Amino acid sequence: MLADRLLPRAVTLALLWPELQGPRTGMLLFGDDEPHTLGAAPLLPATADWDVVATWGLVPAPGDPQGLPPGVAARAAEAGEACVLQHRDGRTSVLVPDVMPFGSDLEPGVLVRWRSHDAAGVRAPVGSPGEARLALHEAMTHAIDELTALDVARERPELREAFLDLTGTPDSRTQALTYALDDRRAELLVRAFRLLEIVRLASQDEGAAVTATTMGARGAVLLDLARAARTAVGVATAQRT
C-alpha cells in the first residue's frame, strides 16, 4: 500500500537493484512488510544470479501502458506499478507485486509476492530528465491554474497541504533510496510522486457539490498531469547496472 511510502515497491526495487544483495536492501525494500517472495521463493536468493544490465520503475495505468506490451501492461496497471529489468542476454523481465494485507488493525501485516513476466521489445524510457522536468512543470502549472479556477481545494485541507509539500524535503527513507541518483533525477522522481498524490486527492468525488461540468474539466487536466508524472518516473529511475 502506498499511503505510508512515497515511492512504491516496484520503484524501490528498481532503485535498489544495483545493490540488491547488499546489507541495507532488506530494510529499505521490505520496510514493515514480511520478506518479499518471487513466486513461492524468497525474492533476494531467487534473483541473486540474475545478470541485469538496466532497470527502471513504472507506474502504468489503464490507457497509459508506459511502453509495456498489452498483457503485461494490464497486470501492471492493476497493481499500479512495475519494475522492468533488461538482462544481458537480451531478455526483459517485468516484475509486478501482488500486495496482500493480513492481520488486524492492531497487528497489521503485508505479504508481497512478485510475479515475473517476460516482455519482448520493451525499451527504456526516452527523453532526458530535463525534458521530463519541463513537461511535468508545464502540466503542473496548467493543472494548478485550472484547479484554482475550479476552486477544487477550497474545502480540501489535505489537498492544499499536498500542494504546499511539493518543494519540501523528502523523508529519510526516500532520501536513502534516491542517494545514488544525481540531484536532478532525484528531485524529478520525488516531484512526480507528489504530483501523483495530488492527482489522487483531486480526483476524489466530493458528492453532490461536484457538477458534471466541473468533474469533466477536472478530469481532463488531471489526466494530463498524471501522464506527465508517470513518464517522469520512468525517466528518473532508468539506470544501467
GUSEMI-580087 format. One record per residue (C-alpha): residue in one letter; z, y, x. Coordinates in steps of 0.001 Angstrom, whole numbers, padded with zeros to 6 digits, always signed. Layout:
<atoms>
aZYX ...
</atoms>
This chain:
<atoms>
m+000000+000000+000000 l-000933+003420+001371 a+001728+005630-000143 d+004085+005059+002784 r+001472+005338+005531 l-001154+007968+006205 l-003545+005556+007924 p-004351+002347+006038 r-004021-001053+007665 a-007730-001555+008417 v-007996+001787+010206 t-004782+000989+012069 l-006268-002347+013138 a-009459-000676+014376 l-007480+001857+016408 l-005209-000793+017916 w-007894-003375+018658 p-008380-002478+022364 e-004744-003424+022937 l-004283-005827+020037 q-002372-008333+022150 g-000136-005627+023660 p+003614-005365+023088 r+003523-002405+020697 t+000815-003712+018385 g+003000-005723+016034 m+005349-002826+015347 l+002557-000336+014665 l+000245-002659+012742 f+002754-004611+010674 g+005370-001921+010063 d+007586-003283+007277 d+005034-005961+006357 e+005505-009609+007113 p+003410-010577+010176 h-000227-010498+009113 t-002457-013554+008929 l-006180-014182+009277 g-006700-016703+006524 a-003769-019065+006983 a-003348-018434+010744 p-001237-015697+012378 l-003526-012722+012981 l-002801-011970+016626 p-003179-015523+018016 a-006226-016108+015804 t-008073-013153+017332 a-006828-013463+020927 d-010151-014799+022257 w-012465-012544+020248 d-014829-010717+022614 v-015239-007434+020735 v-017199-004529+022193 a-016897-001913+019429 t-014667-001217+016434 w-014354+001290+013639 g-012419+001667+010417 l-013888+002383+006998 v-012618+003285+003544 p-015520+002171+001304 a-015607+002968-002388 p-017826+001916-005285 g-021125+003715-004819 d-020310+004612-001218 p-020505+001365+000817 q-020298+003141+004187 g-023116+001069+005675 l-021814-002368+004672 p-024090-004957+003028 p-023603-005294-000749 g-021442-008434-000903 v-019072-007316+001812 a-019090-003718+000545 a-017864-004869-002865 r-014898-006696-001332 a-014112-003772+000958 a-014377-001259-001885 e-011979-003328-003971 a-009461-003254-001103 g-010300+000367-000283 e-010509-000337+003451 a-012181-002438+006125 c-012199-002889+009896 v-015612-003500+011486 l-015848-005433+014761 q-019007-005889+016820 h-018887-008935+019094 r-020517-009170+022488 d-022776-011987+021267 g-024290-009663+018639 r-022313-010814+015590 t-020477-008357+013365 s-017238-009194+011552 v-015748-007145+008745 l-012027-007707+008239 v-010692-006860+004786 p-006973-007092+003959 d-005563-008736+000868 v-002233-006940+000346 m+000314-008830-001767 p+003687-007223-002571 f+006565-009575-003293 g+010308-009487-003771 s+012297-006985-005815 d+012843-003225-005889 l+015983-003772-003822 e+014354-006159-001359 p+010599-005488-001370 g+008180-007223+000924 v+004453-007244+001640 l+002212-010118+002684 v-001138-009192+004250 r-003875-011799+004588 w-007047-010663+006321 r-010404-012125+005385 s-013269-012122+007882 h-016802-011620+006570 d-019984-011904+008626 a-022193-008850+008189 a-025589-008660+009841 g-027246-005332+010507 v-024161-003129+010260 r-024472-000096+012505 a-021777+002123+013928 p-021299+005436+012091 v-023905+008004+013083 g-023181+011620+013895 s-020751+013317+016220 p-017149+014284+015467 g-018303+017907+015483 e-020925+017242+012810 a-018473+015265+010703 r-015879+018006+011054 l-018369+020660+009912 a-019454+018600+006891 l-015824+017950+005986 h-014927+021624+006327 e-017808+022677+004085 a-016877+020104+001451 m-013214+021108+001655 t-013970+024823+001301 h-016167+024190-001733 a-013536+021921-003273 i-010736+024426-002773 d-012814+027195-004349 e-013708+025029-007339 l-010226+023606-007851 t-008738+027098-007605 a-011198+028371-010209 l-010282+025439-012455 d-006579+026130-011839 v-006073+022423-011180 a-002925+022856-009065 r-001117+025322-011338 e+001269+022720-012767 r+000940+020243-009906 p+003504+020984-007164 e+002634+017772-005328 l-000991+018903-005115 r-000018+022347-003824 e+002150+020681-001186 a-000735+018438-000146 f-002950+021478+000428 l-000204+023149+002458 d+000203+019997+004560 l-003420+019959+005739 t-002622+021524+009109 g+000880+020130+009626 t+001868+017831+012479 p+001356+014173+011540 d+004258+011743+011514 s+005257+009941+014714 r+003604+006658+013676 t+000261+008374+013121 q+000566+010174+016445 a+001227+006846+018167 l-001831+005302+016538 t-004149+008180+017478 y-002861+008755+021004 a-005914+007063+022557 l-008320+009335+020660 d-009325+012711+022003 d-007732+015633+020188 r-010859+016448+018207 r-011237+012944+016762 a-007501+012570+016115 e-007441+015835+014188 l-010569+014843+012243 l-009046+011496+011256 v-005773+012989+010053 r-007569+015746+008142 a-009854+013203+006454 f-006969+011113+005122 r-005006+014138+003976 l-008050+015264+002023 l-008457+011797+000529 e-004871+012102-000701 i-005739+015465-002259 v-008713+013823-003967 r-006419+011112-005329 l-003909+013620-006668 a-006509+015981-008091 s-008329+013109-009824 q-005326+012129-011904 d-005748+012681-015626 e-003367+015340-016930 g-003722+014322-020541 a-004893+016439-023435 a-004765+019649-021393 v-007816+018491-019437 t-011089+019226-021194 a-014220+017175-020724 t-015888+020142-019028 t-013016+020562-016584 m-012938+016850-015817 g-016672+016822-015153 a-016560+019832-012835 r-013504+018497-011046 g-015010+015037-010625 a-018233+016336-009073 v-016543+018423-006405 l-014021+015715-005585 l-016773+013127-005218 d-018470+015224-002529 l-015186+015830-000725 a-014225+012148-000774 r-017613+011091+000559 a-017373+013572+003443 a-013837+012395+004217 r-014827+008713+004222 t-017728+009462+006564 a-015360+011338+008860 v-013030+008330+009040 g-015819+006100+010372 v-016955+008678+012921 a-013428+009439+014121 t-012428+005809+014620 a-015610+004445+016239 q-014819+003315+019769 r-016054+000993+022474 t-013507-001573+023613 
</atoms>
